């Protein structure tokens, strides 16, 4: 399963569709965002995806966590959203 990476410029509806698609296929999805703008887009996409999945009778929960990622030899702290079935 691939990590869904979100930036501040990501389209909310596209990310929501990706979350819903990955969740339908794997019964789990992980979203990663670095920075306030990216986290904002990720949370809005999660709300949309929750609606998409609810229409299919699927309920989800999200557990946020911090994760360190290395970008250009620098360690950055990202927010990872782990979406699992309720």
N, C-alpha and C positions, 0 to 999 in steps of 0.2 A: 504494500500500500504506500502510495506516495504522500509526502507532506504537502499540504496546500499552503503555498507561501503568498502572503498578502502584502501589498504595498499601499501607501497612501493614495496612489493613483488607480488602484484596482477598481473595476466596476463591481458594485455591490451585488447586482443581480447575477453576474457571471460567477462570482465567488460562491454565492448562495447555491447556484446550480451545481457547481463542483462539489460543494459540501454534501448536498442531497444525493448526488450521483455516487460519490465514494461511499457514503453511508449505506445506500441501498445495496451496493455491491459487496461491501466488506463488513457491514453492521458496526462500523467504527470509522471515524474520520479525525484527522489531526490538522489543525490550522496553526500557522506560525506567523507572527507579526512583530516587527521591530519599529518602535516609535509610536507616538500618540496618534498620528494620522492613520497609520496602518492598523493599529488596534481598533480605532474607531470604525474603519471599513470592515474589519473582521467581525466585530460585534454586530453591526447592522446586517451583514451577510448571514450571520448565525440566526438572527431573528427571522429573516426571510426564509432561510432553509428550514427552520423549525415549522413554519407554516406550510411549506411545500410537503414536508414529511408527514405532518399531521393530516393533511388531505388524503394520504395513503394509509392512515391508521397507525403511523409509527410515532412513538413518543421518544424524545431524546433528553439527555442531560448533558451538561457541559461542565467540565472541571478545568479551570485555568491553572497553569503552572508556569514558573519561570524556568528558562532553559538558556544555557550559555552556548552561543554559536561563534564560530571563527570566520571572520570576513576580512580578507586582505591582511592576514596575520595579526588581526586584532580580535580580542574576545568581546562580543557584544551580548547584552542580555535581551532575550526575546520573550514574548508571551506565547505560550503554546496552549491552544484550546483543544482539549480532548473530548470528542463528542461520542457518547455511547448510548445504547438503548436504556430506557427507563425500566 
